[in-house]
Amino acid sequence: MNVSEAVTSRRSVRAFLDQPVDRDVLRRVLETAQRAPSGGNTQPWNAIVLTGDPLARLLATVAAVIPQGLAAHSPEYKIYPPELEGAYQQRRFGVAEAMYAALDIPREDKPSRLKWFARNFQAFGAPVLLLVHTPRYMGPPQWSDMGMWLQTVMLLLREEGLDSCAQEAWAVYSKQIRECVDISDDHVFFCGLAIGHGNRSLPVNQFPVPRAALDDVVRWEGF
């Protein structure tokens, strides 16, 4: 698989097969991903890889507090800016509506939508969950470095025939995550990355996710 194929075949997979992922494969991916760029070669990403009993414990811990709703949330950063508007907001809501349409869950069926959203915190059935964190003093440039590292990881997973889903949603349960894994208090929890063999035959993994036209986001000068 070349890079273009990895980019075009990668998508946020939200249903996985009950099939384990070989640790050696993950180690190969993560070792290669260490070549991801970062400003000043700071390499600000830190991660914990969970599977088996440790993952089951985290999922059970979060499942126990989901019925508490917002009272159980403890995000360490704003996942979306409150000022989000225009095309950015339209894209965010558009992909959600496309997903629920693929699942045949209408807008008025709030219980079914909430039930499906809760699958975020089952890692969509993935056998592996990567938890990403970084020192609290890191700024926006270093957070962008983490994004470049994550994209590198996701593309290398595609090369290995694996799928993934980057999940900032996990940030709302940072307290519960810290109860289950050792993340230093001077680090901020960023996101999860569900990893496994995607069940790509399901509608939730097939609906179209449009991208903005190139000329809407890129300006050409001097050509």
C-alpha positions in Angstrom: 0.0 0.0 0.0 1.4 3.4 -1.0 0.9 6.6 1.0 -2.0 7.8 -1.2 -3.8 4.5 -0.8 -3.4 4.7 3.0 -4.7 8.3 3.0 -7.7 7.6 0.9 -8.6 4.3 2.6 -8.3 5.6 6.1 -11.5 6.6 7.8 -12.9 6.8 11.3 -14.0 3.2 11.8 -16.8 2.8 14.4 -17.3 -0.9 14.4 -14.5 -3.5 14.8 -14.3 -7.3 14.4 -13.7 -9.4 17.5 -10.1 -10.1 16.4 -6.9 -9.4 18.4 -4.1 -7.2 17.2 -0.6 -8.5 17.4 1.6 -6.6 19.7 4.6 -6.9 17.3 2.6 -5.2 14.6 1.7 -2.4 17.0 5.3 -2.0 18.1 6.4 -1.9 14.5 3.9 0.8 13.7 4.7 2.9 16.8 8.5 2.6 16.2 8.1 3.8 12.6 5.8 6.6 13.7 8.6 8.0 15.9 9.8 9.5 12.6 6.8 11.9 12.7 7.9 15.6 12.6 7.8 17.9 15.6 9.0 21.4 16.2 12.5 21.4 17.5 12.3 17.6 17.6 10.5 17.9 20.9 8.4 14.8 20.2 5.7 15.8 22.8 3.5 12.8 22.4 3.2 10.2 25.2 0.9 7.1 25.0 -0.4 4.1 26.8 -1.6 1.1 24.8 -4.4 -0.9 26.5 -5.9 -4.3 25.6 -7.3 -7.3 27.6 -8.1 -6.8 31.2 -6.7 -3.2 31.6 -8.9 -2.1 28.7 -11.9 -4.0 30.1 -11.4 -2.3 33.4 -11.4 1.2 31.8 -14.5 0.5 29.8 -16.3 -0.8 32.9 -15.3 2.2 35.0 -16.6 4.6 32.4 -19.8 2.6 31.8 -20.6 2.9 35.5 -20.7 6.7 35.4 -22.3 7.3 32.0 -25.8 7.3 33.5 -24.7 10.4 35.6 -24.5 12.4 32.4 -22.7 15.7 32.5 -22.1 15.4 36.2 -19.4 12.7 35.5 -17.6 14.8 32.9 -14.2 16.2 33.7 -12.6 17.4 30.4 -9.2 19.0 30.7 -9.6 21.1 27.6 -12.5 22.3 25.3 -12.9 19.7 22.5 -14.7 22.2 20.3 -14.4 26.0 20.7 -17.7 27.5 21.8 -17.4 30.1 19.0 -17.5 27.3 16.3 -19.6 28.5 13.5 -20.2 28.6 9.7 -18.7 25.9 7.6 -16.7 24.4 10.5 -19.9 23.9 12.5 -21.8 22.6 9.4 -19.1 20.0 8.8 -19.2 18.9 12.4 -23.0 18.4 12.5 -23.1 17.1 8.9 -20.9 14.1 9.6 -23.0 13.3 12.7 -26.2 13.4 10.7 -24.7 11.3 8.0 -23.7 8.7 10.5 -27.1 8.5 12.1 -28.7 8.3 8.7 -26.5 5.3 7.9 -27.6 3.8 11.2 -31.3 4.6 10.4 -31.6 6.6 13.7 -33.8 9.7 13.1 -33.2 12.9 14.9 -36.2 12.6 17.2 -35.0 9.2 18.5 -32.8 10.7 21.2 -32.5 7.5 23.3 -31.1 5.5 20.4 -28.7 8.3 19.5 -27.4 8.5 23.0 -27.1 4.7 23.2 -25.0 4.8 20.0 -22.9 7.7 21.2 -22.1 5.7 24.3 -20.3 3.2 22.0 -17.5 5.8 21.9 -16.7 4.6 25.4 -16.6 1.0 24.4 -14.0 2.0 21.8 -16.5 0.8 19.3 -15.6 -2.8 20.1 -11.9 -2.3 19.2 -9.5 -4.7 21.0 -6.9 -2.0 21.5 -7.1 1.6 22.8 -4.3 4.0 22.7 -4.4 6.9 25.2 -2.5 10.0 24.4 -1.2 12.6 26.8 1.4 15.4 27.0 2.9 17.8 29.6 0.4 20.6 30.6 2.9 23.3 29.7 2.9 22.3 26.0 1.3 24.8 23.7 -0.7 24.8 20.4 2.4 24.0 18.3 3.2 20.9 20.3 -0.5 19.8 20.2 -0.2 20.1 16.4 2.8 17.9 16.6 0.7 15.3 18.4 -1.7 15.5 15.6 1.0 14.8 13.0 2.2 11.8 15.1 -1.4 10.4 15.3 -1.9 10.8 11.6 1.4 9.0 11.0 0.2 6.2 13.3 -3.1 5.9 11.6 -1.6 5.7 8.1 0.9 3.1 9.2 -2.0 1.1 10.7 -3.6 1.1 7.3 -0.4 -0.2 5.8 -0.7 -3.1 8.2 -4.3 -3.7 7.2 -5.7 -2.2 10.4 -8.2 0.5 11.1 -8.6 3.1 13.8 -10.7 5.9 15.1 -9.3 9.0 16.8 -11.5 9.8 19.8 -11.3 13.1 21.5 -14.6 12.1 23.2 -12.6 10.2 25.8 -11.4 13.6 27.1 -14.7 14.1 29.0 -13.8 11.1 31.2 -10.2 12.1 32.0 -10.9 11.6 35.8 -12.0 8.0 35.2 -9.1 7.3 32.9 -6.7 8.5 35.5 -8.3 6.1 38.0 -7.4 3.2 35.6 -4.0 4.2 34.2 -1.0 6.1 35.5 -1.0 9.5 33.9 1.0 12.1 35.8 -0.9 15.0 37.2 1.4 17.4 35.3 0.2 15.9 32.0 -3.0 16.7 30.2 -5.0 13.8 28.7 -5.6 14.4 25.0 -7.5 11.6 23.2 -8.0 7.9 22.6 -7.3 6.0 19.4 -9.3 2.8 18.9 -7.4 0.2 16.9 -8.4 -3.1 15.4 -9.7 -4.9 12.3 -12.6 -2.8 11.1 -15.9 -4.4 10.1 -16.1 -2.4 6.9 -19.2 -4.2 5.7 -21.4 -2.3 8.2 -23.2 0.9 7.1 -21.6 2.9 9.9 -18.3 2.3 8.2 -19.5 3.1 4.7 -21.3 6.4 4.7 -19.7 9.2 2.8 -17.7 11.8 4.7 -17.2 14.7 2.3 -14.2 17.0 2.4 -14.2 20.7 1.6 -13.2 21.7 -2.0 -9.5 22.4 -2.2 -10.1 26.0 -3.4 -12.3 26.7 -0.4 -9.3 26.1 2.0 -6.2 26.8 -0.2 -5.2 30.1 -1.8 -2.7 30.1 -4.6 -0.3 33.0 -5.1 2.7 33.4 -7.4 2.0 30.4 -9.7 
